[in-house]
Structure formats: C-alpha cells, structure tokens
C-alpha cells in the first residue's frame, strides 16, 4: 500500500515540511519523498516545474501516473502524461514496466517539436 501526499501535508492533513532526503515516519510506515520534475507542456499542465510527493513503498510507474493529476490537482496533466516519456533517476523508463521508490526522481517529458 502506498501513501502520497504533498511535502507540506502529512497523512493527518497537518501542514509539515519533511526533509525530502530523510523521509519521515507515520506510525510504523516510513514515508520517503519522490521528486517529480515537469518540462515544457507538462509544466504548464501541472502549474509547476517540480513537486515533491510522499511515497511509502515501491509503486508501479503506471499506477503513480494515473493518480498524479489528482495528487497535484491538475486534471489536464492526465492527457499530457498519456503522451509523455519518463525518466526515473535519469534513465528512460516505460510507463507500463517502471517502478518508483522513495527517494527517486521522476522527469515528465512531453513530446517536443522543433529542431
């Protein structure tokens, strides 16, 4: 089971600002952070270039991306993510087979045009 909240909100809904590298403990569950960086049209859809989200255990990339628009309250991000490429810790990763772990960095790269 995974737990995602923004870095400024814990599971009880209280505002806190945990250290992204250290992780925090909620009950018996250690919660780490995943840094999500958005580029070009993905940043526009997300309304930000970077967010840190809590993740309590490994999670499939496809499952994480399906929840991402809801987690950051950006519904239009769903359409952008459906056409994007992804890097996990700098390595191109397929949505269907990728995994995210606490401490990872996810880059969302929409299709680019131009030359």
Secondary structure, 3 states (H helix, E strand, C coil): CCCCCECCECCCCCECCCCCCCCEEECCEEEEEEEEEEECHHHHHHCCCEEEEEECCCEEHHHHHHHHHHHCCCCCHHHHHHCCEEEECCEEECCCCCEECCCCEEEEECCCCCC
